Amino acid sequence: MAGSIAVVADRIGWEERRLIEAAPESGLRIDWVNDESLCLGAAHAVSSLEGYDALLIRSRSYTRGGLIATMAEANGLRVLNSAASIHACENKLVLRAVLRAAGIPVPDFRLALSRKDFERALTELGTPVVLKPVYGGMGKRVTLVRDTDLAHSVYDYVEDLGHAFEQACLVEPYLGGGSVRCLVVGREIVAAAEFESAGTDWRSNAALGNRSRSLTDDPDVRKTVEGVVDRLGAGIYGVDLFRTAAGPVVNEVNHAPAWRGVASTTSTDISSAVLGYLRETVG
């Protein structure tokens, strides 16, 4: 075998299963390691990861994945994606700040840590706006607020969550019901698709099963995604963008992207591309 890789995750999904099953054909051995059973600490406490040439972090929890990546790197293990990139991706505000500082376009937004912040954001941005948690993924708890009266009722639920990090939200203008997802492997876009709301749900998140179509090469999208990779480093990413009159803007970057929807839309063998990148990394 050219190398052995641990897929660190809380479960085996479609993507992980495809990688594990196809790995031998690429000269790799890939095992699942439950991210709930590692108990990482000092250098002597990594016995569960000994013998692996690299870790592929696929935790559904951004926070959990970032913490494991940090401890694994501190113990000298090779981690994909890097702990720094995972930490940037796990927090929507941090990601926006990092990308904007690098000159990469992101949507206008306001950080709401209180009702006073939220009210001011509504005044400055108007409605409709999207309210989304700083932490989270797969479109969960992302709310479209179409009018001011509803907005205050929605924020009642935010206040009642009780935990400060869950109350931290971004408020941003609603940019329509479509988005572009690009699957990056290494430094290249290997597949891209455009998702649209199917009508039953305004969100265009691929995990929600909305309409999609393959996206041919778009120079503006490619340039924007290349900027993201230059800033975060080579890796495996799902880069989500919105189209605006001024060009594409980066909405989110997922460090452990699902790609089943994009693969079915584009007929691209994304799993093979990922395995090729893993082989190059550990070879």
C-alpha positions in Angstrom: 0.0 0.0 0.0 1.2 3.5 -0.8 -0.3 4.9 2.4 -2.8 4.4 5.2 -5.3 7.1 6.1 -7.7 7.5 9.0 -11.0 9.1 8.1 -11.9 10.8 11.4 -15.6 11.3 11.6 -18.6 10.6 13.9 -20.2 8.4 11.2 -19.7 6.9 7.8 -21.7 8.7 5.2 -22.0 8.2 1.5 -18.8 10.1 0.7 -16.7 8.2 3.4 -18.0 4.9 2.2 -17.1 5.6 -1.4 -13.5 6.5 -0.3 -13.1 3.5 1.9 -14.4 1.0 -0.8 -12.4 2.5 -3.7 -9.1 3.1 -1.7 -7.4 -0.2 -2.5 -7.6 0.5 -6.3 -5.6 3.7 -5.6 -3.1 1.9 -3.5 -4.4 3.2 -0.2 -5.9 1.8 3.0 -8.6 4.0 4.5 -10.1 3.2 7.9 -12.8 4.9 9.8 -11.8 6.3 13.2 -14.7 7.5 15.4 -14.0 11.1 16.4 -15.8 10.4 19.7 -13.2 7.9 20.9 -9.8 9.6 20.5 -9.2 11.4 23.8 -6.2 13.2 22.4 -3.8 14.9 24.7 0.0 14.8 25.2 2.2 13.0 22.7 1.9 9.7 24.5 -1.9 9.7 24.1 -2.2 9.2 20.3 -2.0 5.4 20.2 -5.3 5.2 18.4 -3.8 7.1 15.5 -0.4 5.4 15.3 0.5 3.8 12.0 -1.5 6.3 9.8 0.3 8.5 7.3 -2.5 11.1 7.4 -5.8 12.0 9.0 -8.7 13.1 6.8 -11.0 15.1 9.1 -14.7 14.5 8.1 -16.4 15.3 11.4 -19.8 16.8 10.9 -19.2 19.0 13.9 -16.9 21.9 12.8 -15.9 22.5 16.4 -15.0 18.9 17.0 -13.1 18.6 13.7 -11.1 21.7 14.4 -10.1 20.6 17.9 -9.0 17.1 16.8 -7.0 18.6 13.9 -5.3 21.0 16.3 -4.3 18.2 18.7 -3.2 15.9 16.0 -1.0 18.4 14.3 0.5 19.3 17.8 1.4 15.6 18.0 3.2 15.7 14.7 0.5 14.0 12.6 -0.4 15.1 9.0 -3.9 16.4 8.9 -6.2 17.2 5.9 -7.4 19.8 5.9 -5.1 21.8 8.1 -6.2 22.8 11.6 -5.9 26.5 10.6 -8.2 26.1 7.6 -10.8 24.1 9.6 -10.8 26.8 12.3 -11.3 29.4 9.6 -14.2 27.5 8.1 -15.9 26.5 11.3 -16.8 30.1 12.2 -18.7 32.1 9.6 -17.6 35.4 11.0 -14.0 34.4 11.1 -14.1 33.1 7.6 -15.7 36.3 6.3 -13.1 38.4 8.1 -10.2 36.3 6.8 -11.4 36.3 3.2 -12.3 40.0 3.2 -8.9 40.9 4.5 -7.4 38.9 1.6 -9.5 40.9 -0.9 -11.9 38.1 -1.6 -15.5 39.3 -2.0 -18.1 38.2 0.6 -21.7 39.3 1.2 -22.4 42.4 3.2 -23.3 41.4 6.8 -23.7 42.5 10.4 -22.7 40.6 13.5 -25.7 40.4 15.9 -24.8 39.6 19.5 -27.9 41.2 21.0 -31.3 42.4 20.1 -29.9 45.9 19.9 -27.4 44.7 17.2 -30.2 42.9 15.4 -32.5 46.0 15.3 -29.6 48.1 14.0 -28.8 45.5 11.3 -32.4 45.6 10.2 -32.3 49.4 10.0 -29.1 49.4 8.0 -29.8 46.5 5.7 -33.6 46.6 5.4 -35.6 43.5 4.6 -35.6 40.8 3.4 -32.5 39.6 5.3 -31.1 36.2 6.2 -30.3 35.4 9.9 -27.8 32.6 10.3 -25.8 31.2 13.3 -22.1 31.9 13.3 -21.6 28.2 13.9 -23.5 25.5 11.9 -23.9 24.0 8.5 -26.2 22.2 6.1 -28.6 25.2 6.2 -29.8 24.5 9.7 -31.2 27.4 11.7 -30.8 29.7 8.6 -33.9 31.9 8.5 -35.2 34.2 5.8 -36.8 37.2 7.5 -39.1 39.0 5.0 -40.6 41.7 7.2 -39.7 43.6 10.3 -42.7 42.4 12.4 -41.7 38.8 11.9 -38.0 39.6 12.6 -38.6 40.4 16.3 -40.5 37.2 16.9 -37.7 35.2 15.2 -35.2 36.9 17.5 -37.1 35.8 20.5 -36.1 32.2 19.7 -32.4 33.3 19.3 -32.5 34.8 22.8 -34.1 31.7 24.3 -31.3 29.4 23.1 -29.4 30.3 26.3 -25.8 29.8 25.1 -23.8 32.8 24.0 -22.1 31.1 21.1 -25.5 29.9 19.7 -26.9 33.4 20.0 -24.1 34.9 17.9 -25.6 35.4 14.4 -24.9 37.0 11.1 -27.5 39.2 9.4 -27.1 39.7 5.7 -29.1 40.8 2.7 -31.1 38.1 1.0 -29.3 37.4 -2.3 -31.9 35.2 -4.0 -32.7 31.5 -4.0 -29.7 30.2 -5.9 -26.1 29.4 -5.2 -23.0 27.9 -6.7 -21.1 25.1 -5.1 -17.5 24.3 -6.2 -15.7 21.1 -5.1 -12.0 21.8 -4.7 -9.5 19.1 -4.5 -5.9 20.2 -3.9 -6.0 23.6 -5.7 -8.4 22.7 -8.5 -12.1 22.9 -9.0 -13.0 19.3 -9.9 -16.8 19.9 -10.2 -19.2 22.8 -9.9 -23.0 22.9 -9.8 -25.6 25.6 -9.5 -28.4 25.0 -7.0 -31.8 26.6 -6.9 -34.7 26.4 -4.5 -37.2 23.8 -5.5 -40.1 26.0 -4.2 -40.8 24.1 -1.0 -37.8 25.6 0.7 -36.2 28.9 -0.1 -32.7 27.6 0.8 -30.6 26.3 -2.1 -28.4 24.1 0.1 -27.5 20.9 -1.7 -28.3 18.8 1.4 -31.9 19.9 1.1 -32.3 18.2 -2.3 -33.1 21.3 -4.4 -32.8 21.6 -8.1 -29.3 21.7 -9.6 -27.4 21.8 -12.9 -23.8 21.4 -13.9 -21.8 24.6 -14.1 -19.4 25.0 -17.0 -16.1 26.9 -16.4 -16.9 30.4 -15.2 -13.8 32.7 -15.1 -15.2 34.9 -12.4 -16.1 31.9 -10.2 -12.8 30.3 -10.8 -10.8 33.4 -9.9 -12.8 33.8 -6.7 -12.3 30.2 -5.7 -8.6 30.4 -6.5 -8.4 33.3 -4.1 -10.0 31.2 -1.4 -7.5 28.4 -1.8 -4.6 30.8 -1.9 -5.7 32.1 1.5 -6.7 28.8 3.2 -4.1 26.5 1.5 -4.6 23.4 -0.6 -7.2 21.0 0.6 -10.6 19.5 0.0 -13.3 22.2 0.2 -16.8 22.9 -0.7 -16.9 26.6 -1.7 -20.4 28.1 -1.8 -20.9 31.4 -3.7 -23.8 33.7 -4.5 -24.0 35.6 -7.8 -24.4 39.4 -7.6 -24.3 42.2 -10.1 -20.8 42.9 -9.0 -19.7 39.3 -9.4 -19.6 36.2 -7.3 -19.2 36.5 -3.5 -18.2 33.7 -1.1 -20.9 32.7 1.3 -19.3 29.7 3.1 -16.4 27.3 2.8 -16.9 23.7 4.1 -13.8 21.8 5.2 -15.6 18.4 5.0 -17.9 18.9 2.1 -20.6 16.4 1.0 -20.3 15.9 -2.7 -23.0 13.4 -3.6 -25.3 16.0 -5.0 -22.6 17.7 -7.1 -21.3 14.4 -8.3 -24.8 13.3 -9.5 -25.3 16.6 -11.3 -22.0 16.8 -13.0 -21.2 13.1 -13.5 -17.8 13.8 -12.1 -16.0 11.0 -10.1 -15.2 13.3 -7.2 -14.2 10.4 -5.0 -11.5 9.4 -7.4 -10.2 12.9 -7.5 -10.0 12.9 -3.7 -8.3 9.6 -3.6 -5.7 10.8 -6.1 -5.0 13.9 -3.9 -4.7 11.7 -0.8 -2.2 9.4 -2.7 -0.1 12.4 -3.7 -0.2 13.8 -0.2 1.1 10.6 1.5 3.2 9.2 -1.4 
